[in-house]
Amino acid sequence: MFLRFISFIVFILSVVPGAREASCAEPRKPTEYEVKAAYIYNFAKFVEWPAGKSQVAGAPLNVCVVGRDSFGSALDAIEGKVVGGRKIQLRRNPPQQVPGGCAILFISGSESEQVGRIVANLDNSNVLTIGDTEGFAEKGVMINFFMEEKRVRFEINPRAAGRAGLRISSNLLKLARIVGSP
Amino acid sequence: MKRTLINMSAACCFCLLLTLFPGTVPAETEGVADEAMKDLTTLSPEELMRIEVATVYSASKFEQKVTEAPSSVTIVTADEIRKYGHRTLADILRSVRSFYLSYDRNYSYAGVRGFGRAGDYNSRILLLIDGHRVNDNIYDSAPLGTEFPLDVDLIERVEVIRGPGSSLYGNNAFFAVINVITRRGEELRGGEVSAAAGSFDTYKGRATYGERFTNGVEAFLSGSISDSNGDRLFFKEFDDPASNNGITEHTDYDRSYSTLAKLSLADFTLQGLYGTRTKGIPTASFGTDFNDPRNKTTDVWWFVDLKYERELANRWNVTGRLFYDVYDYRGKYIIDGVVNRDLGKGSWWGGELKGAAKLFDRHKLVVGAEYRDNLHQDQKNFDEDPFTLFVDDKRTSYLWALNVQDEVTIFSNLLLNAGVRYDRYSTFGSTTNPRLALIYTPIEMTTFKILYGSAFRAPNVYELYYDDGRDLRANPDLGPEKIKTYELIYEQYLGNNLRGTVTGFYYEIKDLISQVQETDADGNEFSIFRNIDEVKAKGVETELEGKWEGGLTGRASYSFQQARDSATDQTLANSPEHLVKVNVTVPLMRDKLFIGVEEQFASRRKTLAGNFAKSFFLTNLTLSSRNLLRNLELSASVYNLFDYAYGNLGGLEHLQDVIQQDGLTFRVKVGYRF
């Protein structure tokens, strides 16, 4: 029994990684979440946070994810990158009460029941909220991804950003679909 | 015993195909391919907007909010399965509100909302794996225990949808639909091995590999093996020197293998599953010889499923599915020293087509069609020596169905969800099942739902045609069982951390298929299935779920349920009035070390003989850690911590009125990712 199991594992290990290498020669399309991660890095560059004690130069720029993390390893690509003198640091599922330590908060679709409350709790806390679920922008999430013909696009709720004291660059606004808000 | 050579080789071909395929897929030529090859973080937003991504997959895309679902839904995630040390799908369901499980030391049976017929092989629950129907085409059985052909480690989440689901899914969606969603290669991105050991010489191993390749192919492959010697048991019904004084050893063994393979490219997903389990029968059911380790059943499930999913430019989302399934049951029963074989072999293929669209902003329309062709529904029963054939029944049948569902936004806080499905069976004719739901959200944290629905369960070929010429007779005139349900749900968020639910339900069930004793003109007694029973069930359920910072989570539920036979006004057998469940996870070291505690209480249940199985109180404890050492996962569980002695009901095939369950058992588990 045990021997059969071992030989089974050996079979899997010997065959599958080979296939992985064989296919590496071809150009690959990035995944949806790799593109979203790159966008998030860009947002960090195009959004201006008000000066405050948590936003000082040199302090880490925390990118947080709440809910089910669909990024997998895609977000790792932006970890450690420096934006405006601040190093990006990832925090998955931070304590729910104080996502204030986050500069950017990605709210997963799994939290669609709570999104209104998460956003309401963040009022005036200078956190850039990002989602990728239909209807999130209308509920007060500042930037919301959507898919259009296999491309990742985004909508912006400028009023929500304004309330949190964030300034979104016009370079970003002109690319976005603008959404009104509660 | 005949080996399932054909099945095994088919599964192997599939593995081989999987490993060869990534290399043979032609490279896709894309205008932005060179852009994509660069580090994405060097690109500007303008450039990012031009990049075409591999298969569009938003976790949230087709997910419905739980509060907007037209039913009462519980979701159990992989994280909970791990933290509570669940070993089987039955373990998972045990923790779900209004479910209670019985184990007859061969199969596991789920009861829902006061209705749980021991011995019905869960034919009144629809089980899906990634949307693929699992219930077989002979007994309609839904495998929940170790017979479930998927390793629970491969589950991403389980969606438990209470209430009738026939308006969407047709047959078997009588009391609940359980959809098991498996993990994805993209999430895994590498390999995983796991080994577990537990009481009664139980060992389990698993190896899993998943990856998304550069050419867009996503692959997933996993194999599991499990072996248990089982307990030494005592049954007082056999306490006689002629039957080893009621003690049985080496008869409770349990062996299983399973393989899951998935391959996705662009809009297509090919999935194959193979699972087989052999279980010794320590209870001497069906009048078999006590303490004979040759008494056993083997259940083999396998299927291949090809799914196509595409979002069209005009906002229509189209899903198509083609599948081929095999179910193979072999029972070996020793009766007075004679080997009796009971066989069931089912195979079927079919297809589904579904279109979903948002129309005029206010409507979410879903239309679907399904066809299923039962190629084999064969039953056989014979004694080996001297050879005597009792049953040799071969059947084929088919069905088709159409369904439509519309979700209308009447006001921004009021949704109407209406659906209906028409099923046409070659066996009994047609049935139409509607569902209506009104979902009202007066303020963001409050939801009310009013639900009405009906469902059916078609008579299966075992009930229709199994005829051994002795004491079991066929009844080809059986019609479907029917249920009508009314339900009121109130969901309330309380502050930031709590969510409460209160549900009231009323069920009317008629034409239930039951086995009855009759006497023919010549005075011979026999058993036959008839559509005779009527049941009314009502109940109230409450649940409170909480989630706090640092990983403290929990849920607690209480269900009060009454299910009565309309003719006698007696409470049904195996119907506990009260169920209490508490699940709590406490972080001991942030993100690294957790303790999960489960408490389960069920009040007494009437047995088939009219006695009572006493109430029980179970405590399970799991200590689990992730990344305490890099990439290493460790857990230790104790089940039935206080060694509570309790029993479950078995079906009529058992001499035992109540079947003793496990006392204190343990399991340790190690996993490693690379």
Contacts between the chains, C-beta under 8 A, distances in Angstrom:
chain1	res1	chain2	res2	distance
A	1	B	203	7.8
A	1	B	225	7.1
A	1	B	227	5.3
A	2	B	203	7.5
A	2	B	205	7.9
A	4	B	225	7.1
A	5	B	205	4.7
A	5	B	225	4.7
A	8	B	207	6.6
A	8	B	223	5.3
A	8	B	225	7.0
A	9	B	193	6.5
A	9	B	205	7.7
A	9	B	207	4.2
A	9	B	223	7.9
A	12	B	191	7.8
A	12	B	207	5.1
A	12	B	209	5.6
A	12	B	221	6.3
A	12	B	223	6.6
A	13	B	191	7.0
A	13	B	207	7.5
A	13	B	209	7.7
A	15	B	19	4.8
A	16	B	19	5.9
A	16	B	209	4.8
A	16	B	211	7.7
A	16	B	219	7.5
A	16	B	221	6.3
A	18	B	19	7.6
A	19	B	19	5.0
A	19	B	20	7.3
A	19	B	21	8.0
A	19	B	22	4.8
A	19	B	23	6.1
A	19	B	213	7.7
A	19	B	219	7.6
A	20	B	22	7.4
A	20	B	211	5.7
A	20	B	213	6.4
A	22	B	22	6.7
A	22	B	23	4.1
A	23	B	22	4.3
A	23	B	23	5.7
A	23	B	25	7.6
A	23	B	213	4.4
A	23	B	214	5.8
A	23	B	215	5.1
A	23	B	217	6.9
A	24	B	213	7.6
A	24	B	214	5.3
A	26	B	27	4.0
A	26	B	214	5.8
A	26	B	215	4.7
A	27	B	27	6.4
A	27	B	30	7.7
A	27	B	33	4.5
A	27	B	34	7.5
A	27	B	36	7.1
A	27	B	37	5.6
A	27	B	214	7.3
A	28	B	36	7.2
A	28	B	37	7.6
A	28	B	54	7.6
A	28	B	213	7.5
A	28	B	214	3.3
A	28	B	215	6.2
A	28	B	216	6.7
A	29	B	28	7.1
A	29	B	30	6.5
A	29	B	33	7.3
A	29	B	36	5.8
A	29	B	51	8.0
A	29	B	52	6.4
A	29	B	53	6.2
A	29	B	54	4.3
A	29	B	216	5.7
A	30	B	36	5.1
A	30	B	40	5.9
A	30	B	51	6.3
A	30	B	53	6.0
A	30	B	54	7.0
A	31	B	53	6.0
A	31	B	54	5.2
A	31	B	186	7.0
A	31	B	212	6.7
A	32	B	53	4.5
A	32	B	54	7.3
A	32	B	55	7.9
A	32	B	56	6.0
A	32	B	57	6.2
A	32	B	58	7.0
A	34	B	40	5.8
A	34	B	53	7.8
A	35	B	40	6.4
A	35	B	48	5.8
A	35	B	51	5.6
A	35	B	53	5.5
A	37	B	40	7.3
A	37	B	41	7.8
A	38	B	40	3.8
A	38	B	41	5.0
A	38	B	43	6.1
A	38	B	48	5.7
A	39	B	45	6.7
A	39	B	48	5.6
A	41	B	41	4.9
A	42	B	43	8.0
A	42	B	44	6.9
A	42	B	45	5.0
A	42	B	48	7.0
A	46	B	45	7.3
A	68	B	59	6.1
A	68	B	77	7.9
A	70	B	58	7.5
A	70	B	59	4.3
A	72	B	186	6.1
A	72	B	187	5.6
A	72	B	189	6.2
A	73	B	189	6.0
A	77	B	39	7.5
A	77	B	40	6.9
A	77	B	41	6.0
A	78	B	41	5.8
A	81	B	41	6.5
A	95	B	549	3.4
A	95	B	550	5.6
A	96	B	496	6.9
A	96	B	497	7.4
A	96	B	547	6.8
A	96	B	548	7.2
A	96	B	549	5.2
A	97	B	496	7.1
A	97	B	549	5.0
A	98	B	549	7.3
A	108	B	59	7.0
A	108	B	60	7.3
A	109	B	58	6.8
A	109	B	59	5.5
A	109	B	60	2.2
A	109	B	61	7.8
A	109	B	63	6.2
A	110	B	59	7.0
A	110	B	60	7.2
A	110	B	63	7.8
A	112	B	60	6.7
A	112	B	63	7.8
A	112	B	65	5.0
A	113	B	65	5.7
A	113	B	66	6.3
A	113	B	67	5.7
A	113	B	493	7.7
A	113	B	499	7.9
A	114	B	493	7.5
A	116	B	444	4.8
A	117	B	444	7.5
A	117	B	445	7.4
A	117	B	493	7.1
A	117	B	496	6.2
A	121	B	496	6.8
A	132	B	58	5.9
A	132	B	60	6.6
A	133	B	58	7.6
A	133	B	60	4.2
A	134	B	60	7.7
A	147	B	56	5.1
A	147	B	58	6.6
A	147	B	61	7.9
A	147	B	311	7.8
A	149	B	52	7.9
A	149	B	313	7.4
A	150	B	52	4.8
A	150	B	53	5.8
A	150	B	56	5.7
A	151	B	49	6.2
A	151	B	50	6.9
A	151	B	51	6.5
A	151	B	52	6.0
A	151	B	53	6.9
A	152	B	48	6.9
A	152	B	49	7.4
A	152	B	51	7.4
A	152	B	53	6.2
A	153	B	49	6.1
A	171	B	45	7.4
A	172	B	45	6.2
A	175	B	45	5.5
A	175	B	46	6.6
A	175	B	49	6.4
